[in-house]
Amino acid sequence: MTVRELDAAGIHDPALRAAYTHCRELNARHGKTYFLATRLLPVDRRPAVHALYGFARWADDIVDDLDSTATAGERGRALLALEAQLEAGLRRGRATEPVIRALADTARRYGIDRVHFTDFLASMRSDLTVGEYASYEELGRYMHGSAAVIGLQMVPVLGTVTPREEAAPHAAALGVAFQLTNFLRDVGEDLDRGRLYLPAELLAAHGVDRERFEWSRRTGARDARITDVLRAAAAHNRAVYRDALPGIAMLAPVSRPCIRTAFVLYSGILDAIEADGYAVLHRRSVVPRRRRAVVAVDGLVRAVAVRAARRRRGEGPVAGPSSSSPPSRPRVVPVPEEAV
């Protein structure tokens, strides 16, 4: 966390500044795509995003770290301990653990409903015992807690030009779209963890089962039916991105370049998977570095243009909620036609 970001956000307490800095380091180390997009936000809003991501990353690492020798029981107890710290931190507004301290401060500043955090942890706990899903409907219930609530947490931080309840479904859909992309990209790694997030109904529709996926992962052999499953999953994922897209126009203009960049980069992973012949069971598909650079520069140009327009209108720097008062409801203004 840079001094400029912390100062702009009105974060002055040394322990709190250190907590936010720790969250930023987690984001930079583990979430390269999203960290890149976050740098396009106004400086005062970045600390809150890092706090939200830091908490999600911490919980996810408890469940998914392949290098850990912890048993499922030990991971479950670690999640329960995390939940207890979270509840205490949200109740008191402070905590000794850095990630919880920053999260509690962010939740208070932006009025984020604590149910989003408890729903998230419920899905993380299910990962310790549930290794497959029968249908997209069943998977959707899991993803509400693991992904949709992440989008809902972000809405107050990003700001909107429409009532929040209008933007919320699109924000939730974007969280789900991102996670579906992760599921497709990481299907091989998830199998190594004992999980398959592609619904059984999808596999059955193409004449394969989980055992066939495990065989392909183990042997490196390809199966055209598996490719058909992965292609269908990508098509479903693209449909969710289309549902999410209108929400970008509902965000505050200063936040749109960030989310648009994340949208383009993450959906671009699907293009990379297609270009690789849907070989995700055997290697990880990535957006080419040059493409990432082009998208990042485009996002930067858009961000600079928005801020320049604000200065021309005499609106001054963007300011988020103060540390001493609750966030106000955003003013409703017309949505520009050019959203992304």
N, C-alpha and C positions, 0 to 999 in steps of 0.2 A: 504494500500500500504506500503510495507516495504521500509525502507531507501535503502536497497540493490537494490531493483527493480528500484526505482526512480533514484538512482545514475547511475545504469547501462544504463538506458535509456537516460541519459543526461538531466534530468529534475531537474533544480536547483532553479528556481524561487519559493519562498515560497508559493505564492498564487496558482501557477500552481500545485505544489506538493500537496497542500491541496485539490485541485479540483480532481486530480487523486485518491487520497485517498478516497474521497467521492464516486467516481464511484466504486472503489474496494469494498467498504462496501455494496453498492447496489447489486453487483454481488454475494458477499458471502451470503447475506441475502435471495435473491430471486432465484438465479440460481445455486442451489447446484450441480447439475450434471455438468454443464458447468464450474462452478468455480473450481471444482475438476480437470477437464481436463486442464484448463488454467494453473494450477500450474505445468504442465509438460512442458510448454514452457520455452525457455531461459528467464532469468529474465528481459532482456532489452525489450522484446516484450509484456510482461504481461500488463503494464500500458495502452497500446493502446487498447488491447482487452477489458479491463475493461471500458475504455471510450466509446467504441462502444456499449458494452452491457448496460452501465449505461444510455445512451441516449435512447436506445430501451426500456429499462425497465421503464423509466420515462414516455415516451409517452404511453406505454401499460397500465400503472397504471391509467393514466388520463381516458382512455377509459373503462377499465375493473374492476376497484376496486369495488367489491361488497359491501364493507363496507361504501362506499361514498354515500352521499345523493344528490350529484350533479345531476341536470337534464341533458338531452342530449344537450340542448342549452348551459348550463354552461360548459359542457365537450368540446363542439365544440369551444367555445371561449377560453378555456384553451389551446386547440391544436393550434388555430390561434396565440395565444400569444407565444407559444413555437416555432412555425415556424418563427415568426418575430425575436425572439431571435436567432434562428439558423442562419437565413440569415444574420443578423447583425454580429454574431460571426464569420461566415465563411468569410464574406467580410473583416472584420477588423483583423481577426486572434486572437481576444481576446474577452472576455465577462465577465460580472459580475457574472452570474449564474455559479456555479461550473461545472455542467455537460456539459454545452455548452462550457465553457472555455477549459475543457479537450478534448472535441470532436473536437473543432476547431484546437487545437494544433495537435491532432492525424491526422486529415485530411490533414493538411499542411505537417507534417513530412513524411507521406506515400503517398502523392499525390492521395488521395481517391476522386473520382468524387462526387461532391456535389449532383448530380442528384439522387444518391442512397438514400440520406437522404430525399429529397423531395418526391421521390416515396414511401418511407416508410411512411411518414406522410400522403400521399394521401390515402393509404390503412387504416391507423388508422382512418382517418375521415370517411371512408365508413362504418366502424364498428358502427358508431353512427346512421346510417340510414338503413343499409342493414342487414337483419337477416337471409337470406337463399340464396342458389345458385342453379340455375337450372341444371348445368352440371359441370363436371370436367374442361371443357374449361373455363367456367365463373369463377370458383373458382381459376383456374390457373392465371387469370389476377389479381385477388386480391392478391394471394400469391407471385406474382412477387415483389410487393412492401412490403409485410409484412414479407417475408422470403427469397426469392431468393437474394434480394439486401444485406441481412445480410452476406450471403456467399461471395458475390462480394466485400463487404467492407473488408472482412477478408483477401482476397488473397494478397494484397500488404504487409500486416503485417506478414503473415506467410511466404512469400517468395516462389518462385517456381524454379524448375530446367528445366522447359519448358517455352516457351513464355506464358505470363499471359492469353492471349486470348484463349490458348488451355486449360488451367486449369479452366477458368471462368465458362463454362457450368456445369462442375462437382461440382464446389463450389456452384453454384446456386441450383443445384439439391439437394445437401446435406442440404442447408437451407430449401428447400421445404420438404424434407424427415423428418427433425426434426419437422417442424410445423405440418405436417400431423399426426405425432405421438402424438403431443400435442392435436390436434383436437380429436383424437380417445380417448385418456386417459381422456380428460376433457369434453367429450360430455355432460355429465350431468350438469356440472357447466355452460357450455356455454348456455344450454337451459334455465338455471336460468337467464341468462343475455339477453335472448330473441333471441339467435342466434343458428343456426344449420349449421355446416360447412360440413356436409355430403350432397352431391348434391341430388336434388330431383329426378334426373334420376336414381340414385343408389337405392333410397328408392322404387321408382315405380317398378324397375326391380324385387323386392322381395315382392311386394304386400303390402307395408306399406306406411304411410305418416307421416308427421311431428306430426300430432295430436296423432298418435299412440305412437311416441317416448315420447311426453309430458305426455300421460297417464301412460306409464311405469315409467317415472321419478317420477310422482306424487304418484302413488299407490305402487310402488315397485314390481309390477307384471312383469313376464317375458313373452316374445313372441319369439318363434323360428324364426319367420321371421325377427325380429330385430337382433337376433344373426347372421343370415345369412348376413344381411347388414353390420354388424360390421366385420364379418369375411372377406367379400369381400373388405371392406375398408382397412383392415390390409394387404391383399394380394396386393392391389394397392400400399400401402405404401412401402412394401418390394421391389416392382419393382423399385420404385424411389431410394431406398437405393442402389440397384444394379447399377443403372445409375450413382450414385454419387461415388461409390467405386473406380473406376480407378483414380479419381482425387487425392487420397491420395498419390499415387506414384509420382505425379507431384509437390508436395510440397517440400520445402526445408527439408532435412532429419531431422533437429532439430525440425521441427514443426509437423512431422508425428505422433509421440507418442501422442501428445495432441489430434489431430483430430481423430486418430484411437480410442482413449479411448472414446471420445465423441460419435463416430460412434457406438461402441460396446454397450455402456451404453444406448444410446437412442434407438437403434434398439432392445435392450433387453427389453425395455418397452413393445414392441409388444409381446414378449414371455410371459411377466408377464400377459398381458391382456388375452392372449390365455389360460394360466394356470388358470386364474380366471373365465373362462367360458364366457368371453366377457360381464362381469357384470358392465361395465363402467357407465351405467346409475345410478348405485346404490352405487358404491364405486370406489375409485381411486386405480388403479393397480400400484405397485411400484416394482422396481428391488430389490430383497432381499439384505440386507446389506452385507451378506457374498460374494455374487456375485459382488457387487460393489467393495468390498475390493480386490478381486482377480483381477478384471480388472484394478483397480488403481495400484496395485503392478506391474502387467505386463507392464503397461504404464511407470511406473517409471524405471523399468529395461531397457526398450527400450530407454528411454530418456538418462539414464546414459551411456548406451552402445554407443549411437551416440556421446555424448560429449567426451567420452573416446577415441573414434576413431579419433575425430578431434584433440585431444591433441597429440595422437601418430603421426599424420601427421604433427604436428607442426603448426596447423592452428590457435591456440589460441582461446580466447573467441569469442562467436558469437556477432556481433555488428550490430545493426539496423541503420537506417538512422540517421544522426546527426541532431541536432536542427537547424543548420544553412545552410543546403544544401538539395536540393530535392533528393528523392531516385533515385538511379541509376537502370537501367534495369538489371534484374538478368541475370547472365551468363547462357547460355544454356549448360547443360552437359548431358551425358547419364543417363537415368532413370534406377536405379537398378531394377532387376527383383522382388526382395522381397519388396513389397510395404507396407504391413501391418503386 
